[in-house]
Amino acid sequence: MGIGGGIALIVIGAILAFGVSDNIANVDLTVIGYICMGAGVLALILALVLTNQRANTSHREVVERYDGRTPPPAA
């Protein structure tokens, strides 16, 4: 689940918490909406942290040169 999934959970949770007024027996849609919004915020934060960690990688390139005067070392 990435950034889009987190945003989708937040939107679905907001619709359930604030937009739906139906009553289902033994089910509180407002609480389910708040739970979905919390899960969406958590997923969004985790996706942003993981994306930031991937962007902070460093690469090192090693170039070996042979100038022709001495033979290269044996491998």
N, C-alpha and C positions, 0 to 999 in steps of 0.2 A: 504494500500500500504506500503510495507516494504522496506527493503534495496534492494531487487531484483527488485522491481518495479521502484525505483529511478534510479538504474543502467540501466534498460531497457529504461526508458525515455531519459536518457542521450545518450545512443547509438542510439536510433531512431532519436533523434534531431540532433546528429552529422552527421548521414547519410543524413538527409534531408538538413542540412545546407551546408555540404561540398561535398557531393557525387552526388547529383541529380542536373542535369542541364536542366530538362524539364521545359517548360513554360505552365502553365495552366492559362486560362483567369481570370483575377482579383484575382489571388492567388499567393502570393510570398512564395515559399517553403523554401527559406532561412530564412525568418522571423519566419515561423512556426517551423523550426528546432531550432532556437534560443529560442523560447518560450518553446519548449519541453525540451531543455537542462536546462533552468532555472527552470522549474517545477521539473525536475529530481533531480537537485542539492538541491532544497528546500525539496523534499520528502526524499532524502538521509539524510540530516541534521536532519530533524524531526525524522526519524526512529532511527538514532543513539542516539539522545537526549532521546527519550522515552525508548530505550533499556538500556541506562545508568541509568536512573531513576529507572527502575525495578531491576537492579542489586544492587543498594545501599539500599536495605531494611534490617532492622534488626529484629531479632526475639528474644523474651525473653521467657524462659521456667520457670515456677514456680513449685517447687516440695514441696509438703506438707508432713511432716513426723510425724508419730505417734509412740512414743517410748513405749507405753503400760502402763505408770504410771498414766496418767490422761486420762479421756475419751476425745475423740475429740470434738471440739465445735459443737454445733447443727447448722444445716444449716438453 
